[in-house]
Amino acid sequence: MGLGAEIRHKIAKRAAMEIRDGMLVNLGIGIPSLVPDHLPAGHFIMFHAENGIVGMGKSPDEGEEDAHLCNAGGYPVTIREGASYCDSTTAFGMIRKGLVDVTILGALQVSENGDLANWIVPGKRVPGMGGAMDLAAKAKKVIVLMNHQDKHGISKLVKSCTLPLTAKRCVHMVITEMGVFSVMPGGLLLTDQFSPYTIEEIKVSTEAEFEISESLTIYGE
């Protein structure tokens, strides 16, 4: 079951708190694309797209889209002052050289130890992996934004991924509608609890084992 717009923006707003001025940040499609809408005016964060844009801005207002300006997923974007264009080879070179500070991606599954599966469901047609493998392996920090469960009510935070992996042990943080999980050496740590969900509801909805932070933050009340 999909998430409503308010909840999607709530997740994106929390992810925006992980970004600092001066960072080069890559955004996946879906909820990650909403992150720029929750940054303060005057920020100096450069958003990177694999198709060759450095310096994407907020989502364009309806009717203000530029048909010649889109991100790697084909969705319309704006650019900010200081933005630049390059070919996709150079854009991927930035990723593979480790210059991307943070990548914020969607996922199909994330395991307890940070394995990521986000590019294919066997038997389903997809256009390809895109830049996910490179980003997951080379970005300095990997943050996943996703539904806590799939449309069948099955946890997407799992003990071990059953779908084909994008990369192993690459995820640092997962943000769902229920809370924020940091991937630690010993497994998952719940650091933020999103209201109105209770700890018991989060446990029941999560296949993966997780610990609860002693400094747990109740967020979004």
Buried (B, 14 or more C-beta within 10 A) or exposed (E): EEBEEEBBBBBBBBBBBBBEEEBBBBBBBBBBBBBBEBBEEEBEBBBBBBBBBBBBBBBBEEEEBEEEBBBBBEBBBBBBEEBEBBEEEEBBEBBEEEEBBBBBBBBBBBBBBBBBBBBBEEEEEEEEBBBBBBBBBBBEBBBBBBBBBBEEEEBBBBEEBEBBBBBBEBBBBBBBBBBBBBBBEEBBBBBBBBEEBEEEEBEEBBBBEBBBBEEBBEBBE
